[in-house]
Each structure stands twice: as C-alpha cells, then as structure tokens.
Amino acid sequence: MEGERECCPHKVKKRSCEEHKDLIHRLSRIEGQVRGIKGMVERDAYCTDILVQSAAVSAAISSFNRQLLENHIKTCVVDDMKAGKEETVEELLSILQKFMK
C-alpha cells in the first residue's frame, strides 16, 4: 500500500525537502527553548521569567502543530480523499478533537 511500510502497519509520509527542513528547524528551536527553561530552573530563576519562556515554548509548539496539520490536510487528506479513502476523514476528526481539548 502506498504510504505504508510492508513491515509494519504505520503510515509514512514523503515530505518535500523544504517541508522537512522547516519542521526540523522549528523542532530544533523548541528543543533549545526547553533546554533554556531547564537551565533557568537549575539556576533558580524567578518564576515569572520561567513562565514567560514556557509560554513561548507553548506558542512555538502550537505553531508547529498548525503548520503540520495544514501540510497534512493539503497533502495526505486530499490525496486520500481523491483515492476514495474516506476513513481519513475520521482520522482527521479524531486528531482535531485532541487539539480542541
């Protein structure tokens, strides 16, 4: 099946070089921000200073999720719908419900 590995039932996605680089760059920035917060805690930084940085990480993760979801809808969901794979709609609704909690 296209998009699935023979050895396991998990779907995979071929990303463009640009999309791959963008997602990795975003995750690397988030990883650096989290390391920075850990350092602040280790140095006994003031609570509100840590909270400001934590809010920045939350915003960065939300932005990452929005971008990934947009890419998913424009590629995977559209391709699956064209191929008649209507179960993809249920999968999309399920993931959207997780974001709305």
C-alpha positions in Angstrom: 0.0 0.0 0.0 1.3 3.5 -0.8 2.3 5.4 2.3 2.7 2.3 4.4 5.7 0.1 5.1 5.4 -3.6 4.4 7.0 -4.5 7.7 4.5 -2.6 9.8 1.1 -1.0 9.5 2.1 2.5 10.3 1.7 5.1 7.6 4.6 7.2 6.5 4.8 10.5 4.6 7.3 11.6 2.0 8.0 15.2 2.7 9.5 17.8 0.4 13.0 18.9 1.3 11.6 22.3 2.2 8.9 20.9 4.5 11.3 18.6 6.2 13.8 21.4 6.8 11.1 23.7 8.1 9.8 21.1 10.6 13.2 20.1 11.8 14.2 23.8 12.2 11.1 24.5 14.3 11.7 21.4 16.5 15.3 22.4 17.0 14.3 25.9 18.1 11.7 24.4 20.5 14.3 21.9 21.8 16.7 24.8 22.5 13.9 26.8 24.3 13.1 23.8 26.5 16.8 23.3 27.4 16.9 27.0 28.2 14.0 26.6 30.6 15.6 23.7 32.2 18.7 25.8 32.7 16.6 28.5 34.3 15.1 26.1 36.8 18.6 24.7 37.6 19.8 28.3 38.2 16.7 29.0 40.4 15.4 31.7 38.1 12.4 33.8 39.1 9.1 32.0 38.5 7.6 34.6 36.1 10.7 34.6 34.0 10.4 30.8 33.6 6.7 31.2 32.9 7.3 33.7 30.1 9.7 31.3 28.4 7.3 28.4 29.0 4.6 30.4 27.2 6.9 31.0 24.3 7.5 27.2 24.0 3.8 26.6 24.1 3.3 29.1 21.3 6.1 27.6 19.3 4.5 24.1 19.7 1.1 25.4 18.7 2.7 27.0 15.6 4.4 23.7 14.7 1.2 21.8 15.1 -0.7 24.2 12.9 1.9 24.0 10.2 2.0 20.2 10.3 -1.8 20.0 10.3 -2.0 22.4 7.3 0.5 20.3 5.4 -1.3 17.1 6.4 -4.7 18.4 5.1 -3.2 19.8 1.9 -1.4 16.6 1.0 -2.3 13.4 2.9 -6.0 14.1 3.4 -6.5 15.5 -0.1 -4.6 12.6 -1.7 -6.6 10.0 0.4 -9.9 11.6 -0.5 -9.1 11.5 -4.2 -8.2 7.8 -3.8 -11.5 7.2 -2.1 -10.1 6.5 1.4 -12.9 8.1 3.4 -11.5 6.7 6.7 -9.0 9.6 6.5 -11.8 12.0 7.4 -12.5 10.1 10.6 -8.7 10.1 11.4 -8.7 13.9 10.8 -11.7 14.5 13.0 -10.1 12.4 15.7 -6.9 14.4 15.7 -8.8 17.7 15.6 -10.7 16.7 18.7 -7.4 16.2 20.5 -6.4 19.8 19.6 -9.7 21.2 20.9 -9.4 19.8 24.4 
